[in-house]
Amino acid sequence: MGYKPFRSTYYDDRMRASPALLRARAPYLIKNTITGFVICSLVIGIYTYTINAISQDEFDDVIVPDEPLQRPAQQPLGTTQALQQAVDARK
């Protein structure tokens, strides 16, 4: 004996909507369509507002530092020489 899934009166054997299901959904078709349109419009409006607000942001008040100093490559110094250079730099 084969397995029989739950049998619904709203769908036929090929899982197509029956006339009873179409009649049950008919009163809500217009309301659901309007609700879907309103929700989609709200999402698109929020997205558009956000992109518009971000694109108008100006960064004139941000201080951009100058280019860092380019130091020539130095040969590795011994510990004593490095310590002496550090002391001389502090003076």
C-alpha positions as a printed Julia matrix, in Angstrom:
91×3 Matrix{Float64}:
   0.0    0.0    0.0
   1.44   3.38  -1.04
   1.73   6.43   1.13
  -1.07   8.98   0.66
  -0.19  12.54   1.72
  -2.69  14.78   3.41
  -5.58  15.34   1.05
  -6.72  18.94   0.81
  -9.98  20.03  -0.74
  -8.34  23.21  -2.04
  -5.79  21.46  -4.31
  -6.22  18.71  -6.87
  -3.85  15.76  -7.46
  -1.47  17.91  -9.48
  -1.39  20.57  -6.71
  -3.31  23.14  -8.76
  -5.74  25.49  -7.07
  -9.29  24.24  -7.11
 -12.31  26.44  -7.84
 -13.1   26.39  -4.1
  -9.69  27.87  -3.28
 -10.09  30.54  -5.94
 -13.51  31.45  -4.51
 -12.09  31.59  -0.96
  -9.26  33.9   -2.03
 -11.36  36.2   -4.22
 -12.53  38.64  -1.49
  -8.94  39.24  -0.38
  -7.33  39.63  -3.8
  -7.74  43.42  -4.06
  -6.83  44.08  -0.4
  -3.74  41.86  -0.59
  -2.62  43.48  -3.84
  -2.97  46.97  -2.36
  -1.15  45.91   0.82
   1.69  44.4   -1.21
   1.97  47.55  -3.29
   2.08  49.75  -0.16
   4.76  47.6    1.49
   6.9   47.57  -1.69
   6.49  51.34  -2.06
   7.53  51.87   1.55
  10.66  49.75   1.11
  11.61  51.52  -2.13
  10.97  54.92  -0.5
  13.18  54.14   2.49
  15.92  52.81   0.22
  15.75  55.89  -2.02
  15.77  58.28   0.95
  18.77  56.5    2.48
  20.8   56.57  -0.74
  19.89  60.23  -1.3
  20.86  61.21   2.27
  24.19  59.4    2.04
  25.09  60.82  -1.36
  24.68  64.38  -0.05
  27.16  63.87   2.77
  30.17  66.14   2.44
  33.47  65.39   4.06
  34.9   68.93   3.96
  35.27  69.0    7.74
  37.48  65.89   7.79
  41.14  66.74   8.2
  43.28  64.77   5.78
  46.86  64.41   6.99
  49.76  65.33   4.75
  51.72  62.67   2.98
  54.04  60.89   5.42
  57.73  61.71   5.35
  59.79  59.49   3.12
  62.81  58.38   5.07
  65.72  56.82   3.26
  66.38  53.2    4.02
  68.96  52.91   6.78
  71.35  50.16   7.48
  70.68  48.29  10.68
  72.47  49.9   13.59
  73.95  48.28  16.62
  72.19  48.7   19.94
  74.61  51.36  21.12
  74.33  53.39  17.93
  70.52  53.19  17.91
  70.4   54.31  21.54
  72.72  57.21  20.79
  70.56  58.32  17.82
  67.43  58.2   19.99
  69.1   60.33  22.66
  70.32  62.81  20.04
  66.84  63.04  18.52
  65.31  63.95  21.89
  67.68  66.9   22.35
